[in-house]
């Protein structure tokens, strides 16, 4: 008999307790918390707009920083396993005049396919980067990293693992689209600093266990 490729998932199972709210309630609560925290810190006169990746499921577009629940059951395909996603995602473009960037947030139970990193790793090929690991005021594990493509975009990322079982990943990039595609930056540096991303991630309201 052929082995079920989904019997051993390629990532650790989710360890966080089931969340106490419906997905819809969690999404709207997290959206309000994140939007307030981001707007408080963006340069004066900045506006938020929808992002090309803020579409889920296919064809359903979400507003700026509006969280949606990415969920798919693990499905075996011959020798591989796909799906198994279960996290809340939100995205927005930022604009101030001609300067454009983007902000992305993931809030998840720990474990699973979108859990935050807890150890520094080398930056991707053909990029330069730095990474710093520290402990937050309430025992959080914080990983702050920068990835710079020479001549191209910069990404700041804060990965925060909270003791209550919530994982948070916050990214800011100095392109309106997606830094992975390269190309020229749309502003000198990302719209939020690493320190600001971490402040937002540490907001007590950004939790799945309110």
Phi, psi and omega in degrees: 000139181285144181289147174281114183296343180271359180295322176242100183292152182287001178221160183294150178293160179290131182259339182296148178297156174305145183282148187279351183248166168290159177302320182295318180294317179297316181300314184289323178296312181296323179299315181296317181295311183295316183299315179297317183293321180289313182299326179297333189251343179294154177304143180305139179088001179280148175237155178254140177226168179294156181243149182302332181272356180276050182231117181190135347296181186313128177090351180256106183270141181247154180288174181300128179060017178279115181291145171224154185267112177273116184218132172209136178289148176295131181233124178284137173233105182046253186260002182240165180238128177241170182083207182079021179272144179197088181200167178256132185233144173213153187210151174204152166268152176241146178217137170221101188063232181272356182275122183232147177209190175213157180228136180231143177224137171239133172235126188214158165291149181294154188083184179079187192279346186237023184290145181293154176287148177240355178227143178291142175230160180298149179294160180302161180304148178061025174229162173249152181196170174219158181209140182223131181248135177210175180252137182278177186296337180241032176083011178290148169267123183243130175237117179249122183227153177235134174234124184238126172268119183308124182077357184236204186287163174243139174238130169257138178223135171242119175257123182232125177254116184264145181301339181280000179099006176266136173247140182228135172235124178238128179240146168225134182230151181265037169227151180287329185269261186213120183300334181299336180280354182074213181086176183283144176295154178260358175199159187300316178220164183303156187291342175232143178280167176302317181299320179293320178300317180293319177304316181295314181299327181280354179305126183300338179287340178275080180213156174265359183234066184289000000 
